[in-house]
Amino acid sequence: MSQLSEAQAKQYWKRNRSLMIRLMIIWFVVSFGCGILWVDTLNLIQIGGYKLGFWFAQQGSIFVFIGLIFYYVVAMARLDREFGVEED
């Protein structure tokens, strides 16, 4: 693991925060938007006999959150390699 300069460390954390904020916005839109705000509109669509709005409120936002966790792991591994701070 290499030591980062102060400028590199600031850039690293800036990009890390940016990634986290974008992923949290996606999760908020899916969980709050699809599960609460747009539920009536989404309920007009049925998949497998279940209304889509109900599905997002009960399970969809959880699946999206798990997918975002896996994406975050991959994106952070790429960022760590870019800055030379990956773990052995």
N, C-alpha and C positions, 0 to 999 in steps of 0.2 A: 504494500500500500504506500503510495507516495504522499508527500506533504503538499498541500495546495497553498498557493499564495493567497493573500487576502482578497485580491480581485477575483481569482478563480473560485474561491470559496463563496464569495457573494454571488457570482454567476451561477454556481452549482445550486445554491439554495433558492435563488430566484427562479430557476427553471423547475426545481422540485416543487416549490409553492405554486407555481403556475399550473403544473400538471395536476396537483391535488385540487386546486380550485376548479379547474375545468371538469375533473371527474366528479367532484361534489355537485357541481351545477347539473351535470347529466343525471346524477342520481336523484337530485331534488326534482327535476322536471319529470322524470319517470315516476317517482313515488308520489309526489304531491300532485303533479299535473295529471298524469294518467289515472292515478288511484282516487283522486278527489275532484279536481276541477273539471276534467273532461270526461268523467265517468259516464254521464248520461249519453253523450255522443258515442263513446266507445262501446257502450252496451248495445248499440244498434247492430254491432258486428258480433257474430257468434262463432266460436272455434270449438269444435268437439262438444257442442251442446252448452257451452258456458259463455256467458257474456264477457266480452273482452275487458270492459271496465272492471268487472268483478275480479277477473283473473289478475289484472295488474294490481288491484288493491290487495289481493290475498297472496299472490305468489310472484307475479311478474317483477315487482320492484326488488324482491329478494334475489331473483335470478340475475337481474341486471347488476345489483350490487356485487354479487359473487364474480360476475364477469369483469366488472371494473377492478376488483381486487387483483385478479389474474393479469389484467392489462397493466395495472400499476407495477406489479412485480417485474414484468418484462420491460416496461419503459424505464424503470429505475435501474435495472441491470444494464441496459443500454447506456443510460446517463452515467452510471458509475464507471463503465468501461471507457467512455468518452473522456472523463476527467481523470482516469487512472486511479480510482479509489475502490475498485472492486475487491471483494474478499477472495481469499485463496480457497 
